[in-house]
């Protein structure tokens, strides 16, 4: 099946690929950048659907408070946290400690 250029999930992935190393963004920020500000949940579905795609840094997408709400979609108990910590992002109790410092705002 060929994916159309205007496919929402593919547009989400294009934004996610641009999240810099050591930074995170939120589902809502991606939705807003795509001109679909009320579609944070759809962004979450897109991130869930990219399971196994190594070209998409899904671990860098968290909720608006910095909580690792998508962690259960990663293999292993704490893989999402481990990936973030390997990039220098401290996580305690499934939440990024200095969310403001590590937040990246996509602007398209």
MMTF fields as JSON, N, C-alpha, C and O atoms, coordinates in Angstrom:
{
  "mmtfVersion": "1.0.0",
  "mmtfProducer": "UNKNOWN",
  "numBonds": 431,
  "numAtoms": 432,
  "numGroups": 108,
  "numChains": 1,
  "numModels": 1,
  "chainsPerModel": [1],
  "groupsPerChain": [108],
  "chainIdList": ["A"],
  "bondAtomList": [4, 2, 8, 6, 12, 10, 16, 14, 20, 18, 24, 22, 28, 26, 32, 30, 36, 34, 40, 38, 44, 42, 48, 46, 52, 50, 56, 54, 60, 58, 64, 62, 68, 66, 72, 70, 76, 74, 80, 78, 84, 82, 88, 86, 92, 90, 96, 94, 100, 98, 104, 102, 108, 106, 112, 110, 116, 114, 120, 118, 124, 122, 128, 126, 132, 130, 136, 134, 140, 138, 144, 142, 148, 146, 152, 150, 156, 154, 160, 158, 164, 162, 168, 166, 172, 170, 176, 174, 180, 178, 184, 182, 188, 186, 192, 190, 196, 194, 200, 198, 204, 202, 208, 206, 212, 210, 216, 214, 220, 218, 224, 222, 228, 226, 232, 230, 236, 234, 240, 238, 244, 242, 248, 246, 252, 250, 256, 254, 260, 258, 264, 262, 268, 266, 272, 270, 276, 274, 280, 278, 284, 282, 288, 286, 292, 290, 296, 294, 300, 298, 304, 302, 308, 306, 312, 310, 316, 314, 320, 318, 324, 322, 328, 326, 332, 330, 336, 334, 340, 338, 344, 342, 348, 346, 352, 350, 356, 354, 360, 358, 364, 362, 368, 366, 372, 370, 376, 374, 380, 378, 384, 382, 388, 386, 392, 390, 396, 394, 400, 398, 404, 402, 408, 406, 412, 410, 416, 414, 420, 418, 424, 422, 428, 426],
  "bondOrderList": [1, 1, 1, 1, 1, 1, 1, 1, 1, 1, 1, 1, 1, 1, 1, 1, 1, 1, 1, 1, 1, 1, 1, 1, 1, 1, 1, 1, 1, 1, 1, 1, 1, 1, 1, 1, 1, 1, 1, 1, 1, 1, 1, 1, 1, 1, 1, 1, 1, 1, 1, 1, 1, 1, 1, 1, 1, 1, 1, 1, 1, 1, 1, 1, 1, 1, 1, 1, 1, 1, 1, 1, 1, 1, 1, 1, 1, 1, 1, 1, 1, 1, 1, 1, 1, 1, 1, 1, 1, 1, 1, 1, 1, 1, 1, 1, 1, 1, 1, 1, 1, 1, 1, 1, 1, 1, 1],
  "groupList": [{"groupName": "UNK", "atomNameList": ["N", "CA", "C", "O"], "elementList": ["N", "C", "C", "O"], "formalChargeList": [0, 0, 0, 0], "bondAtomList": [1, 0, 2, 1, 3, 2], "bondOrderList": [1, 1, 2], "singleLetterCode": "X", "chemCompType": "L-PEPTIDE LINKING"}],
  "groupTypeList": [0, 0, 0, 0, 0, 0, 0, 0, 0, 0, 0, 0, 0, 0, 0, 0, 0, 0, 0, 0, 0, 0, 0, 0, 0, 0, 0, 0, 0, 0, 0, 0, 0, 0, 0, 0, 0, 0, 0, 0, 0, 0, 0, 0, 0, 0, 0, 0, 0, 0, 0, 0, 0, 0, 0, 0, 0, 0, 0, 0, 0, 0, 0, 0, 0, 0, 0, 0, 0, 0, 0, 0, 0, 0, 0, 0, 0, 0, 0, 0, 0, 0, 0, 0, 0, 0, 0, 0, 0, 0, 0, 0, 0, 0, 0, 0, 0, 0, 0, 0, 0, 0, 0, 0, 0, 0, 0, 0],
  "groupIdList": [1, 2, 3, 4, 5, 6, 7, 8, 9, 10, 11, 12, 13, 14, 15, 16, 17, 18, 19, 20, 21, 22, 23, 24, 25, 26, 27, 28, 29, 30, 31, 32, 33, 34, 35, 36, 37, 38, 39, 40, 41, 42, 43, 44, 45, 46, 47, 48, 49, 50, 51, 52, 53, 54, 55, 56, 57, 58, 59, 60, 61, 62, 63, 64, 65, 66, 67, 68, 69, 70, 71, 72, 73, 74, 75, 76, 77, 78, 79, 80, 81, 82, 83, 84, 85, 86, 87, 88, 89, 90, 91, 92, 93, 94, 95, 96, 97, 98, 99, 100, 101, 102, 103, 104, 105, 106, 107, 108],
  "secStructList": [7, 7, 7, 7, 6, 6, 7, 2, 2, 2, 2, 2, 2, 2, 2, 2, 6, 6, 1, 7, 6, 6, 7, 5, 3, 3, 2, 2, 2, 2, 2, 2, 2, 6, 6, 7, 6, 6, 7, 2, 2, 2, 2, 2, 2, 2, 2, 2, 2, 6, 6, 6, 7, 6, 6, 1, 7, 4, 4, 4, 3, 3, 7, 6, 6, 1, 5, 7, 6, 6, 4, 4, 4, 1, 1, 1, 1, 1, 2, 2, 2, 2, 2, 2, 2, 2, 6, 6, 7, 7, 3, 3, 6, 6, 3, 3, 6, 6, 2, 2, 2, 2, 5, 7, 7, 7, 7, 7],
  "xCoordList": [0.829, 0.0, 0.877, 1.775, 0.626, 1.388, 0.738, -0.477, 1.551, 1.042, 1.037, 2.038, -0.095, -0.21, 0.622, 0.792, 1.134, 1.969, 1.272, 1.924, -0.047, -0.761, -1.286, -2.119, -0.823, -1.221, -0.819, 0.351, -1.772, -1.517, -0.407, 0.471, -0.425, 0.605, 1.988, 2.925, 2.132, 3.439, 3.881, 5.073, 2.948, 3.287, 3.754, 4.68, 3.121, 3.559, 4.989, 5.823, 5.27, 6.609, 7.668, 8.793, 7.315, 8.252, 8.639, 9.806, 7.682, 7.975, 8.809, 9.808, 8.411, 9.125, 10.583, 11.458, 10.85, 12.236, 13.11, 14.335, 12.501, 13.262, 13.514, 14.205, 12.97, 13.204, 14.693, 15.214, 15.373, 16.815, 17.152, 16.367, 18.32, 18.875, 18.879, 19.287, 18.428, 18.415, 17.221, 17.16, 16.268, 15.058, 13.829, 13.903, 12.705, 11.421, 10.389, 10.602, 9.293, 8.151, 6.903, 6.972, 5.766, 4.517, 3.63, 3.814, 2.679, 1.703, 0.983, 0.79, 0.592, -0.122, 0.717, 0.202, 2.005, 2.89, 3.038, 3.086, 3.109, 3.182, 1.882, 1.898, 0.758, -0.54, -0.654, -1.093, -0.261, -0.321, 0.567, 0.162, 1.767, 2.693, 2.12, 2.451, 1.265, 0.653, -0.652, -1.318, -1.009, -2.237, -3.48, -4.586, -3.292, -4.397, -4.343, -4.305, -4.341, -4.119, -4.932, -4.495, -6.099, -6.938, -6.797, -7.664, -5.708, -5.531, -4.382, -3.744, -4.118, -3.031, -3.233, -2.27, -4.465, -4.743, -4.39, -3.876, -4.668, -4.305, -2.782, -2.275, -2.063, -0.599, -0.161, 0.762, -0.815, -0.518, -0.751, 0.044, -1.831, -2.104, -1.023, -0.594, -0.593, 0.48, 1.76, 2.441, 2.089, 3.307, 3.209, 4.198, 2.033, 1.833, 1.992, 2.542, 1.522, 1.575, 2.983, 3.228, 3.909, 5.269, 6.155, 7.366, 5.563, 6.311, 7.22, 6.763, 8.48, 9.428, 10.131, 11.032, 9.735, 10.401, 11.535, 11.304, 12.743, 13.91, 14.198, 14.986, 13.573, 13.82, 12.993, 13.136, 12.133, 11.275, 11.593, 11.378, 12.105, 12.456, 11.221, 11.06, 10.37, 9.107, 9.325, 8.443, 10.466, 10.738, 10.836, 10.776, 10.984, 11.101, 9.748, 9.697, 8.661, 7.326, 6.623, 6.422, 6.259, 5.654, 4.38, 4.025, 3.705, 2.496, 2.865, 4.037, 1.876, 2.11, 2.745, 3.208, 2.777, 3.391, 4.769, 5.429, 5.197, 6.479, 6.389, 7.41, 5.184, 5.0, 5.217, 4.84, 5.819, 6.091, 4.855, 4.863, 3.807, 2.536, 2.583, 1.742, 3.539, 3.629, 4.584, 4.867, 5.088, 6.132, 5.712, 6.555, 4.427, 3.98, 4.028, 3.816, 4.303, 4.416, 5.841, 6.102, 6.759, 8.153, 8.446, 7.915, 9.302, 9.717, 10.504, 11.201, 10.393, 11.118, 10.373, 9.441, 10.787, 10.1, 10.286, 9.321, 11.504, 11.8, 12.543, 13.337, 12.308, 13.088, 12.95, 13.946, 11.742, 11.559, 12.39, 13.086, 12.316, 13.1, 14.593, 15.342, 15.027, 16.447, 16.946, 18.049, 16.135, 16.521, 16.652, 17.596, 15.706, 15.781, 16.984, 17.69, 17.216, 18.348, 19.678, 20.647, 19.736, 20.966, 21.256, 22.376, 20.24, 20.398, 20.569, 20.575, 20.708, 20.943, 19.692, 19.769, 18.549, 17.282, 16.953, 16.743, 16.907, 16.626, 15.128, 14.316, 14.78, 13.387, 13.237, 13.989, 12.258, 11.945, 10.44, 9.668, 10.035, 8.613, 7.872, 6.767, 8.49, 7.903, 7.659, 6.821, 8.38, 8.216, 9.589, 10.514, 9.701, 10.938, 11.075, 10.163, 12.207, 12.414, 12.472, 11.776, 13.279, 13.394, 12.779, 13.48, 11.456, 10.72, 10.964, 11.147, 10.967, 11.18, 12.545, 12.67, 13.552, 14.914, 14.996, 15.711, 14.277, 14.397, 13.303, 13.33, 12.351, 11.235, 11.646, 12.316, 11.235, 11.475, 10.129, 9.248, 9.964, 8.717, 8.887, 9.658, 8.177, 8.268, 7.59, 6.514, 8.215, 7.591, 7.647, 8.713, 6.498, 6.398, 5.47, 5.245],
  "yCoordList": [-1.178, 0.0, 1.246, 1.377, 2.139, 3.382, 4.444, 4.638, 5.124, 6.154, 7.485, 7.883, 8.165, 9.465, 10.502, 10.414, 11.479, 12.534, 13.289, 13.73, 13.438, 14.228, 13.393, 13.872, 12.17, 11.3, 11.918, 12.238, 12.085, 12.734, 12.041, 12.714, 10.726, 10.009, 10.311, 10.536, 10.319, 10.6, 12.031, 12.285, 12.951, 14.331, 14.401, 15.147, 13.63, 13.538, 13.015, 13.545, 11.985, 11.384, 12.367, 12.371, 13.194, 14.197, 15.17, 15.545, 15.578, 16.47, 15.734, 16.267, 14.521, 13.75, 13.522, 13.54, 13.309, 13.092, 14.317, 14.204, 15.471, 16.708, 17.081, 18.063, 16.319, 16.611, 16.401, 15.306, 17.435, 17.294, 16.31, 16.097, 15.73, 14.871, 15.654, 16.815, 15.024, 15.672, 16.579, 17.296, 16.553, 17.374, 16.491, 15.37, 17.001, 16.314, 17.332, 18.54, 16.84, 17.683, 16.935, 15.787, 17.589, 16.969, 16.614, 17.11, 15.754, 15.378, 16.625, 16.795, 17.488, 18.705, 19.678, 20.33, 19.784, 20.684, 20.211, 21.025, 18.909, 18.377, 18.664, 19.097, 18.425, 18.686, 20.158, 20.476, 21.045, 22.479, 22.842, 23.626, 22.277, 22.56, 22.123, 22.694, 21.114, 20.611, 21.327, 20.99, 22.319, 23.056, 22.313, 22.598, 21.355, 20.539, 20.531, 19.469, 21.719, 21.904, 21.042, 20.783, 20.593, 19.784, 18.283, 17.489, 17.91, 16.515, 15.812, 14.927, 16.205, 15.573, 14.071, 13.307, 13.649, 12.213, 11.469, 10.352, 12.091, 11.477, 11.356, 10.378, 12.358, 12.283, 11.089, 10.366, 10.884, 9.729, 8.423, 7.491, 8.35, 7.136, 6.926, 5.8, 8.02, 7.92, 7.404, 6.549, 7.923, 7.476, 6.003, 5.274, 5.569, 4.157, 3.305, 2.206, 3.799, 3.039, 2.95, 2.134, 3.772, 3.731, 2.735, 2.705, 1.926, 0.922, 0.11, -0.45, 0.056, -0.726, 0.056, -0.473, 1.3, 2.126, 2.887, 3.809, 2.499, 3.097, 4.514, 5.223, 4.937, 6.278, 7.353, 8.541, 6.934, 7.881, 7.819, 6.786, 8.919, 8.914, 9.117, 10.163, 8.121, 8.205, 8.443, 8.983, 8.056, 8.263, 9.741, 10.093, 10.605, 12.044, 12.758, 13.986, 12.004, 12.606, 12.195, 11.011, 13.196, 12.976, 13.815, 14.535, 13.723, 14.541, 15.972, 16.276, 16.831, 18.269, 18.59, 19.711, 17.634, 17.832, 17.184, 17.283, 16.525, 15.835, 14.42, 13.813, 13.879, 12.5, 11.526, 11.807, 10.391, 9.37, 8.501, 7.309, 9.099, 8.389, 7.299, 6.401, 7.353, 6.331, 5.207, 4.367, 5.173, 4.201, 2.744, 1.885, 2.457, 1.062, 0.531, -0.662, 1.402, 0.965, 0.576, 0.183, 0.687, 0.332, -1.029, -1.384, -1.787, -3.081, -2.854, -1.848, -3.77, -3.653, -2.79, -2.07, -2.868, -2.182, -0.673, 0.074, -0.222, 1.217, 1.719, 2.653, 1.129, 1.488, 2.96, 3.605, 3.5, 4.91, 5.796, 6.701, 5.536, 6.302, 6.134, 7.11, 4.92, 4.669, 5.422, 5.968, 5.45, 6.18, 7.674, 8.316, 8.224, 9.645, 9.938, 10.924, 9.084, 9.291, 9.171, 9.834, 8.328, 8.209, 9.494, 9.707, 10.343, 11.633, 12.772, 13.943, 12.431, 13.435, 14.028, 15.058, 13.408, 13.893, 13.093, 11.883, 13.756, 13.077, 12.841, 13.746, 11.601, 11.202, 10.562, 9.655, 11.042, 10.439, 10.241, 11.145, 9.059, 8.71, 8.956, 9.497, 8.553, 8.649, 10.074, 10.301, 11.04, 12.436, 13.073, 12.846, 13.877, 14.6, 15.689, 16.492, 15.713, 16.628, 18.092, 18.936, 18.397, 19.779, 19.867, 20.005, 19.783, 19.747, 21.018, 20.946, 22.163, 23.429, 23.461, 23.962, 22.938, 22.926, 22.031, 22.353, 20.931, 19.941, 20.043, 19.295, 20.944, 21.025, 21.695, 22.727, 21.095, 21.647, 21.97, 21.112, 23.196, 23.655, 23.59, 24.361, 22.681, 22.636, 23.867, 24.267, 24.458, 25.609, 25.428, 25.468, 25.232, 24.988, 25.995, 25.967],
  "zCoordList": [0.0, 0.0, 0.0, 0.832, -0.908, -0.991, -0.109, -0.151, 0.683, 1.581, 0.848, 0.253, 0.895, 0.251, 1.0, 2.216, 0.266, 0.836, 1.968, 2.914, 1.872, 2.868, 4.031, 4.8, 4.172, 5.26, 6.61, 6.818, 7.512, 8.793, 9.576, 10.115, 9.65, 10.403, 9.843, 10.609, 8.523, 7.914, 8.217, 8.393, 8.278, 8.627, 10.08, 10.399, 10.958, 12.361, 12.411, 13.145, 11.639, 11.649, 11.151, 11.649, 10.179, 9.681, 10.787, 10.901, 11.593, 12.72, 13.756, 14.239, 14.1, 15.129, 14.75, 15.615, 13.475, 13.033, 13.271, 13.32, 13.418, 13.584, 15.042, 15.315, 15.974, 17.393, 17.674, 17.461, 18.146, 18.379, 19.499, 20.423, 19.39, 20.436, 21.747, 21.776, 22.827, 24.138, 24.358, 25.357, 23.43, 23.541, 23.421, 22.917, 23.886, 23.741, 23.273, 23.373, 22.771, 22.469, 22.893, 23.331, 22.761, 23.206, 22.018, 20.906, 22.285, 21.264, 20.76, 19.556, 21.681, 21.329, 20.517, 19.608, 20.832, 20.084, 18.642, 17.72, 18.45, 17.084, 16.353, 15.201, 17.014, 16.39, 15.993, 14.887, 16.893, 16.62, 15.429, 14.571, 15.374, 14.275, 12.928, 11.889, 12.954, 11.728, 11.385, 10.406, 12.204, 11.964, 12.408, 11.948, 13.308, 13.815, 15.334, 15.956, 15.929, 17.356, 18.3, 19.421, 17.88, 18.767, 18.478, 18.843, 17.825, 17.414, 18.127, 17.557, 19.375, 20.13, 20.249, 20.187, 20.417, 20.539, 19.249, 19.291, 18.112, 16.829, 16.695, 16.145, 17.203, 17.203, 18.046, 17.67, 19.176, 20.022, 19.289, 19.407, 18.538, 17.76, 16.704, 16.454, 16.092, 15.089, 15.73, 15.164, 16.912, 17.577, 17.958, 17.883, 18.362, 18.676, 17.419, 17.481, 16.297, 15.042, 14.46, 13.572, 14.944, 14.377, 15.107, 14.892, 15.962, 16.725, 15.798, 14.802, 16.129, 15.347, 14.246, 13.595, 14.028, 13.012, 13.68, 14.461, 13.369, 14.011, 13.54, 14.166, 12.448, 11.925, 12.629, 12.34, 13.549, 14.255, 15.752, 16.386, 16.322, 17.752, 18.634, 19.263, 18.668, 19.41, 20.897, 21.564, 21.427, 22.854, 23.207, 24.385, 22.226, 22.461, 22.456, 22.516, 22.384, 22.394, 23.689, 23.957, 24.476, 25.789, 25.9, 24.967, 27.024, 27.157, 27.563, 27.781, 27.661, 27.887, 29.229, 29.436, 30.139, 31.452, 31.559, 32.593, 30.49, 30.523, 31.037, 31.357, 31.122, 31.569, 30.422, 29.284, 30.713, 29.71, 29.499, 29.809, 28.976, 28.826, 27.764, 27.777, 26.848, 25.805, 26.135, 25.28, 27.359, 27.726, 27.566, 27.307, 27.715, 27.618, 26.18, 25.957, 25.206, 23.815, 23.438, 22.301, 24.391, 24.146, 24.751, 25.803, 24.068, 24.612, 25.896, 26.035, 26.81, 28.07, 29.066, 28.709, 30.3, 31.377, 31.339, 31.499, 31.132, 31.195, 29.96, 30.067, 28.8, 27.618, 27.245, 26.92, 27.285, 26.932, 27.858, 27.398, 29.151, 30.117, 29.867, 29.914, 29.605, 29.362, 28.13, 28.138, 27.076, 25.866, 26.147, 25.687, 26.898, 27.242, 28.123, 27.912, 29.108, 30.012, 29.283, 29.651, 28.248, 27.463, 26.68, 26.216, 26.54, 25.869, 26.877, 26.497, 28.164, 29.19, 29.806, 30.477, 29.596, 30.143, 31.395, 31.321, 32.538, 33.804, 33.956, 33.765, 34.306, 34.488, 35.86, 36.217, 36.631, 37.93, 37.998, 37.679, 38.416, 38.518, 37.206, 37.199, 36.099, 34.754, 34.287, 33.414, 34.853, 34.444, 34.248, 35.027, 33.187, 32.929, 33.984, 34.18, 34.655, 35.771, 35.32, 35.884, 34.328, 33.856, 32.456, 31.454, 32.425, 31.16, 30.345, 29.13, 30.992, 30.269, 29.59, 28.473, 30.246, 29.694, 28.447, 27.498, 28.452, 27.381, 26.322, 25.345, 26.493, 25.549, 24.246, 24.25, 23.132, 21.794, 21.177, 21.117, 20.721, 20.1, 18.587, 18.015, 17.94, 16.477, 15.878, 16.323, 14.88, 14.22, 12.71, 12.096, 12.147, 10.708, 10.092, 8.882]
}
